[in-house]
């Protein structure tokens, strides 16, 4: 749980297939063996075929594709799709800042490169797609209820605080809000719940719930549009139907939630403040959201770093937050989820001032803490969900998607991870991709933490590792199409807005599909491990 990115995986739902890539002089055929069971002491992604590229009409029988259903992707066809996709990306803003250009993260329009994306959508079972969407409003409500239990948050994270300075500072702000009895009557959350589909059990498991700075609502919509456009043109050649790529409304629904929150604040001259990092190469994803405000909702938004909020901001006696001479109605965090966002006391002062103010925070400090990995692990304990959800049916639905989660004071869990580290992931309280621990490093890290003592163990949680079915996929980076064995992760966005007892918005809001090379453990697009994708329902 938290903000940004996570590790990826889920199984491909189809039997082994054959993709034939034809060149002028040779024909290269890629064959993959059927799904197989691995011995209990060794687990790997299972290989099957690809991003939709060899499917006929989006359906394949249990015995594999019939001869008249197979499709050949020639070099000529692949070249046409690649060129069309690159042109479409440039024309429609599917872009990020180029890391090699110094000002690409600070000056809009400088050093653009297409965002990394998959050339074709990834197949995904319709039943699991429906399950993930159905869970969104339940998790929205769960976060809200957990956020209201300050004692639960403080108690659950008390040990983590002692060994994780960042979590400790967040808890300090939260504690001060409890002391002054600060309440958030209007609460806004823009979340994303990330899932993997386990090959062995065929169950959908939640990886984490992001409650701050849930990235890519803008670019994910563009990738869905790109794939529908490509299949409109090349679907007959590929045996695919563009109607099986679900529409994606994440950016418009997030904008609607922010606008409704702005309206609830009740000051038509107040602005929406977007808190950003000093260098942000993913700024176009953010701009795609913020540019909707003045066009559709007649509200203004401004972008500031936390340091700029500290320098320009002040809180009036009535709680109004001013940045410059502008009153702030809503604060939308696209930064503040990692220790790197707080290099000095200035940033912490800004976060504290924001929290004390009457502005609507997205998220509040309570929502932020409710999305930590430790809280995810606490909620998986017996009888804890029942404290926050009234419906037994909702409890069952949520519990069904929980993977195995353990604190490091759980002897049996740690013992199992030491014996078979390849079956576990060790997760610290860090967000943004690139922080999880896998394989033999799990055993080594656990041994080191045990030597340091019990308090150090509280900085991590242990999670069951989910194993996917890998697929042959076309991944686009820097204008080049790479054929790779890849695995994917589905994120479903949710929006929640409440004013006291009135729930104004509680919706599923589109999706993010991320695909990465199967040999990479981490899966953050912004961190450089993955590409953006969409889904093809089967």
TAURJO-V707428 format. One record per helix or strand of 2 or more residues. SS is the DSSP state (H for helix, E for strand). FROM is the first residue (numbers start at 1). LEN is the number of residues. If there is no record, write none. Layout:
ss: (SS	SS)
from: (FROM	FROM)
len: (LEN	LEN)
This chain:
ss: (E	E	E	H	E	H	E	H	E	E	E	H	H	H	H	E	E	H	H	H	E	H	E	H	E	E	E	H	H	E	H	H	H	H	E	H	H	E	H	H	E	E	E	E	E	E)
from: (18	27	46	67	72	75	95	102	112	117	122	126	150	158	165	186	204	217	242	250	271	283	301	306	313	321	326	339	345	360	365	373	385	392	405	411	421	424	440	454	460	469	480	502	531	535)
len: (5	5	3	3	3	18	3	4	3	2	3	22	7	6	15	12	7	22	3	16	5	15	4	7	3	3	8	3	12	3	6	7	4	9	3	9	3	5	13	4	5	9	20	16	3	3)
